[in-house]
Every structure is written in C-alpha cells, then in structure tokens.
C-alpha cells in the first residue's frame, strides 16, 4: 500500500477537496487541481504528502503531445481512427480504434470478414471498497440485427443474456482476471457487442481478442496483453479461426487465450481426442496468440493511454509478518483438519481473533524495546528541582541538562480489509507449504491420490433414470428425463442455425451444498458454465436420433460440494443415462487437476507440482484449475483456468497425462456402482414409434389446419404425433395399444394403392346410377361400377346396395387422373357368381384374426360351380392379407402380390419397455 507507513494501517486523513478544471490548452482533457485554503502555508513535505492523498484518477492522463491537444479550431472532435491488420491463419483481422466510443477509456472494433465485434472499457472515477476480488464486470450481447434478423419471441428487444452469451462472457472474463494487479479497486466494466455477423466467421473468439486489446489500450494497469483464437481439426489439419462450415467437419473445438509467453485459458470439446493431439492443437493456438499479442503491443505503444499505476494500493508489507506471528502455529493445525466444515469454522474463528488484535486492541511488536523511564530516574535524583527541562530532541544553548521522557510502545492498528486480505494470503501460503514440504494435503491425501468414490443408481423410482455420485465431500444427484420433440430446448441465437437441442444438461448449485445460507433464483453464470461443460462431455457418447428418437434432459443438483462439482456431474450424468436405458457408446468420467507453480518458494525444487482431484481450498489457493472429461484413452471436454501469469506446454502435458490416469481410476470405481444401472427404459418413460411414409403424404396426416392429426391424437390417446418433411413420423404415447391404433390410422391415410390390392369390409359412402363409391381407406374412395358389383345384370345399384353397407373390393385400375376403379365381382365365389340373387357381404371375415397378418389362397375357396377350375386358374397367385386396423378403425388390406421395398426406405423403429429396438419387426437389443 502506498500510504504513509507511520499511519500503521489506520485510514489516512481526509484529502483536501478539489475540482476538475478544463485545461485551456488541452481541451477536452481534464485533470484535478487541489484547492488549498489561503493563509495556511505548509512545508514542501506536507505538499508532497497531500499530492499522494489526492486520487490519481485522471492526473496521469493529461496529454502532452501537441498533435492531441491541437488548436481550438473545431477539428479536435473529428474521429482519428488508427487501424492495424493482424494475420491469423490464412487471412487477416482488422483492428480499429479511435473511431467509435471515444469517451470510453478505450474502445476497439475487430473485423473478420464481415463479422464485426465492438468492445469498450470504462473505469469508475472513485475506487470502490478494497476486497479480494477484482471489481471487473463483463457483458457480451449478440444483436440479432447483425444478421438481419429480429427475435422470434414476443419482445423484440434484446433482454437478459442468453446462455450462449453468458458462456462467451466467461470466455472473456477468465483470461483477463489473472492479468489484473492486486490492489486496484476502480470498478472496471467491459462491454462487447456483435454489430455485424456474416454467418461465416464466429464472433466468440473475436470478442476475447477485442476485449484484450481494449484493456491493453485503456488506463487499467493490466500486466499483460491477451488475445484468443479458435483451433479446429479438419481432415487431419489444424485450422486457426475456422469458418462455421469448416467447424461442421472439425474433430475439435478449442478456444485458447493467453499472452505472448504463456497460456491463460483453454476450453472446448472433441470426439475422444488423445492428449498428444490436444497438445499439438494448443501449441498451434499459442503460436497464433503470440503473433496477435506482438502486433497489439505495437499498437499500444502508438496510442495506448498511461496506466493508473498510482491507484494501486496494497496492504503494508509488515502486516504479513504480524499475522504470521499472531496465528502461525494455530493456522498450521487448522489446515490439518480433514473435514471441510470444521476446518472452515476453525479458520473463521482464527480470522476473527486476528482481526480483533490488529484492528481493535492493537498489536505490539514482540521484539520492540519496552522502554520506560523507571530505570533512568536514579540518574537525575541529585539534580535541582527548578532545573529547566526541555522536551526530547531540543537542545538549549545554555547549561541545561536534557531529561528523557518515558517511551511506551504504541499498539499498531490496521484496517479490517487489509487484515482480511493478508490473512487469506497467509493461509494460502501455509497450505502450499504443507503440500510441498510435507507432501500431504488438507485431507491427508498425497498429490496423486483421489478421494473415495461411491455411486448408486435407481434412487428415484418415478424418474426415468437417476444416479447419486459421491467423491469425497462432493456429491451430485443426476436425473434423466426422456421425451419427444416438444421437450427439446429451443434456441434463438445469432450463430446457431439449429432451433432445437435434443440433449441438454442443467446444473444447479444451491447454497445448502456448502452448508451456507444464500439467495435462490435464476442460474448464475457459474452454474451455466459448469452445466455446459458437463453437457459437452456427455454429448459424444449419445446415440444418434435415428437409433434413439428421444429428447434427453439431464439435471445435476449438487447436494455436497468440496471441489470439482462439474466433473461429478459428468460421472453422475453418465450413470443416470445408463440407468434410463439410453444406449450410450461408452462410459466417460471427469476429474479436476490443480497445481502449485513455484514450489521453490515453499521448500521444493522449483518444479511445478500437479495435484489430482483438487478440493475447494486447493482450487481457491492453487494456481490452476484444469478439468478433463473422457474415457480411458480419449478426451471429450476440457476447461482450464490459470490464476498466475500462465503455464507452458510441458506443464500442461504433465497435467493431461496425470488426469488420464485419474480418469481411469474413476471409471473403474463407477463400474462398481451398487445398485448398478438398469440399462432399460423405465415403465414410466414414454414410448416413441418411428415410421416412414411418402413425403407427399405428410399433408394427409396433418390435415387442414392440423385438424386431422389432432383428431387422431384425441381418438387414440397418444401424447403427440410429429411429422417431418422427409416423411418420418414419430408417435409418442404411454402404452403400445394407443400407438398401434394411431399407427393403423396413419398407415391407411398414407397408403399408396396398387392394382391387385384387395380391401375388406369397406363402407359404401355414396350411390350413383352407374355404381357405388366405396371408401377403401380414410379419405380414399374408389368407384365400383355397376357392372363390377355383381356377375349378373343390375338395373340400378340402389336396388341392391345402400349407403353404409360394407363390401369386399379389389382394385383393378388406376387411371391417369389417379381415380380408383374397384370390383366386387372379382372377389365373388363361383357359387355366388352363378346365383341369380347375389347377397351383400355385410360382415367381416371372422376367420381372420384381429392382429395377425393373413395369407389367403384363391385355390382353397369353396365352390360348387363348374367354373371353379377356370376361376382358380385365372387367379393362381397367392393373396396376402394384412390387417392394418380393427373393424372400428379401418378395413383390412389384402394384396395379391408382394411389394418390393425400396432400399432407401427408413426402417420403422419401436422402442419397447425393456429397452429393445423393434426394427422392421425384428428385435435388436443395443
């Protein structure tokens, strides 16, 4: 802290008031001028102290260049943009400043193709209360107008940040925060917008780079320039900042941010990529980041603003020694408590003790000489009482003896904020020292050791799938819910073209999981980020929609937390998916890694120490938080945050290899889950049947205004019927009977008549002089001419038939217009054909079972007519009759020849209760 050390941590006296006065020669810049009261002269030392107490808000920013000040000719308000082109991969990005947002501390636009991202940085004029968290707020917003669109919702104005925007805010915040110096308390706000989007170049990695450039150009005293890029792998080749089309084929989605010499943040997901391949991608990204930082450094030297170094205020250096003197021994014992809650309460009590000594009672330095006047009184006993005595430090010219005044130790008092900050840093130092020197962590583990793991499935009987995963004092309750397309998550983002998500994971972190009282409400940015990381880790193991036509929702509720709760969500979510009967490709697990970078300071040899499965205190006091998810041999998702100046590739390689061994151990423990996952669909899960119809028949299912599909749902009792333009129809219901009914109705609606097909029990819908119109399927009618109604001559059709009668007919012709010509006479037995009074078939064939396909042979028809042989010879082929509905829902369909199925036709998939898949009638268990 830059305060006068003689104040001993007490608040400094109030600074004299001052006002901001415009400089006549350098408008529009302003700087503070202290107003000193008249008739109160003070020494040069006092003036120096006063200048130190005045806030240095804009004092260091008074421009001296005549190019900036210029003459007051009105041209000083004209924009003077400065731009630079920076090569990235096979193209350039354009960085421009000084054109938009000139009243901000710094603003910049970054352009890639026709995608433009704008970022601005502003600082508060007055510093906020000191704390252990840098007052930085980041906001990122995608304006849909950037792509020529508006919101699809009722409110057309952009409002609360979407999850996608929150994730990018975290991408910006996480690499910036480690570069901010301690002791700078001016609130800093970074705003970022997407002003233009071309659909080709993604704005997220541009936003990270724009934010880093804006901070570098501003007055914020950051230590390093940062930049960010995306790295993909297409065709085995690494691509920096790939286009959206290239990303569709990429095996990797990596976003890396760092400085010219170190890595600060990585995040992304891949399809079981090896550690060696991931390191190669990180190296490619680091090279690109390094080149950007070099170009930005030249831009900062040209037009960057002076940094507010004088605004940094640190606690007194002697306060660290005082805190260690007061509580050093007790702190060592407190850090050896294995359980989190008792250790936290002990440390809190110890902090209160230190606060009481250093802020209320006053601390007396142990080695300070306790000087008193008692031992010196005897020396002056023989002196005259009327002798002149002067104060210590003043000497009279005459014969005057100096009598010393008694000195008492002055208790040292410090501010509460400084004491808390120092206590936290001292605690972190003692924790690191215990790990490095003693080789033991707070819970007694070695650096490579993983906490005990316990898992169980099937806890919640009504849930479709559930699992409780416990690792040490971290616990996740994962629940899986299956549903149809209506349960899918709708997306309205600038970048994502898909409007529905078939799989999503939602993570919640209630305050009770850490034994605290807190506010409950909308999910925090941390919850959204952790949930997305777990979702990306599980997504590569899910089956395709064709194999498993369900929408899958996973909820992870953290019921206990002592570090690595997002990785516990990965493990619990995988077990819950297995318990729900989802045929996952393989099991995955996650683990969090920590690090002590400078071990030499704490008694080590200087080699970074990597910690496996870090706890909460090790995360807070450590230098790295690396989360890795995947199986024994590959990675599916990763995220790394650095709290120091960055790490190098060799350190990351060591951490990745150590994490792979940790994942293998966790997967082995997950395989011992008790009770194990059921691996079949729950009896409470919905059933989805997938069938294929001709695309041109989809409208027949929907009907005018959706009336037909609604009537089918009401009639059969299914939950929903989903149709797609390619002819895929998905029927969702709670039981098989309702699905079979709706399936039969849809089959009749979408059937394609073929000459030779036989239709049973068809209703006469209307009668004309020349014949009757028979409904062979719902909405499909054909004409049975009067000559085809009977083998004998009929004068009028209504002499024998009436509306509502039921007939068996055969399709004998389809004309050019698609009209159907039917025949009843072709199906009459020979005995009836020769009978003078043909009878109407008003009943169904009871010999045909209601749910089994029937094959009927014309040779076996009973007849007493001499024309039996010729009739049988005319119809030699076997006729296959397949019932597609009961008498209440529709007619039978008999065909005299088998249709050749197209090889392109999508097989029907029926997921049964036991988890098996019915594909074209054959059970296939996957």
Secondary structure, DSSP 4 states (H G I P E B T S, - for coil): --S-GGGTTPPPPPPPPEEEEE-SSSTT-EEEEE-PPTT----HHHHHHHHHHS--TTGGG----HHHH--SSSGGGS---EEEEEEETTEEEEEEESSS-TTSSEEEEEEETTEEEEEEEEE-SS-----SS--EEEEEEE-GGGGT---SSS--S--SPPHHHHHHHHHHHHHHHTTSPTT--S-EEEEEEEEE--SSS-SHHHHHHHHHHHHHHSS---SS--EEEEEEEETTEEEET--HHHHHT-SEEEEEEE-SS-EEEEEEEEEEE-HHHHHHHHHHHHHHHHHHHHHHHHHHHHHPPPP-GGG-----HHHHHHHHHHHHHHHHHHTT--SHHHHHHHHHHHHHHHHIIIIII-B--TTS----SGGGTGGGTTS-TT-----TT---SSS-PPPPPP--PPPB---HHHHHHHHHHHHHHHHHHHHHHH---TTS--TT----EEEEE---TTSSEEEEEEETTEEEEEEEEEE-GGGSEE---SS----EESEEEEEE--GGGGT------SPPHHHHHHHHHHHHHHHTTSPPTTTS--EEEEEEEEEE-SS-HHHHHHHHHHHHHHHTT---SS--EEEEEEEES--GGGTS-SPPEEEES--HHHHHHSSEEEEEEE-SS-EEEEEEEESSS-B-HHHHHHHHHHHHHHHHHHHHHHHT-SSPP--S--TTS-EEEEEE--GGGHHHHH-GGGHHHHHHHHHH--SEEEE-TTSEEEEEESSHHHHHHHHHHHHHHT----TTEEEEEEEEEEEETTEEEEEEETTEEEEEEGGGT-SS--S-GGGT--TT-EEEEEEEEE-TT--EEEESGGGS-HHHHH-SSPPP--S--TTS-SSS-EEE-GGG----STTHHHHHHHT-S-EEEEE-S-TTT--EEEESSPPPPPTTSPPPEEE-TTS-EEETTEEE--
